[in-house]
């Protein structure tokens, strides 16, 4: 799940019969989806998203 209001991506990944939860909430985090051979950075995910002013300032 990708938040529209903050740098936050929640990922649930199946590991056998269990599910693992991953939280990406730092600007330098990278989302890795092994099953489709994809690595994408938070700035790429949020490239055209207008975030609240406070978060925009923290980006720099």
C-alpha positions in Angstrom: 0.0 0.0 0.0 1.3 3.4 -0.9 0.3 6.4 1.1 -0.8 9.6 -0.7 0.0 11.9 2.2 3.5 10.9 3.3 6.5 8.9 2.3 5.1 5.5 3.4 4.9 2.2 1.6 3.6 -0.9 3.4 4.5 -4.3 1.9 3.2 -7.7 2.9 5.3 -10.5 1.5 4.5 -14.2 1.9 7.1 -16.5 3.3 5.8 -20.0 3.2 2.7 -20.1 5.3 3.4 -16.8 7.0 3.3 -13.2 6.0 6.1 -10.7 6.6 5.4 -7.0 7.0 7.8 -4.3 5.7 7.5 -0.6 6.3 9.3 1.8 4.0 9.1 5.3 5.3 12.5 6.9 4.7 13.4 8.9 1.6 16.4 6.6 0.9 14.3 3.3 1.1 14.0 1.2 -2.0 11.0 -1.1 -2.7 12.1 -4.4 -4.1 9.6 -6.7 -5.8 11.6 -9.8 -6.6 8.8 -11.6 -8.4 8.8 -9.0 -11.2 12.5 -8.0 -10.9 11.8 -4.5 -9.8 13.7 -2.1 -7.6 12.2 1.4 -7.2 13.2 4.2 -4.9 10.9 6.3 -2.8 11.6 9.5 -4.9 10.6 7.5 -8.0 7.4 6.3 -6.4 6.5 9.8 -5.3 7.8 11.6 -8.4 4.5 13.3 -9.4 2.8 13.3 -6.0 2.2 16.6 -4.3 2.7 16.0 -0.6 1.8 18.3 2.3 4.3 21.3 2.6 6.1 19.9 5.7 7.1 16.7 3.8 8.1 18.6 0.8 10.6 20.6 2.9 12.0 17.5 4.5 12.8 16.1 1.1 15.7 18.4 0.6 
